[in-house]
């Protein structure tokens, strides 16, 4: 699995790979999560 990860060039693809590997969600769910992600929903701890 590490060899496959190292071959990925795009950061968005790496993020989806990590979601699939570590969260056990489906690829459709990971794609929707990334597509609908909004930075404005993040909390700022400053």
Secondary structure by P-SEA (a helix, b strand, c coil): caaaaaacccaaaaaaaaaaacccccaaaaaaaaaacccccccccc
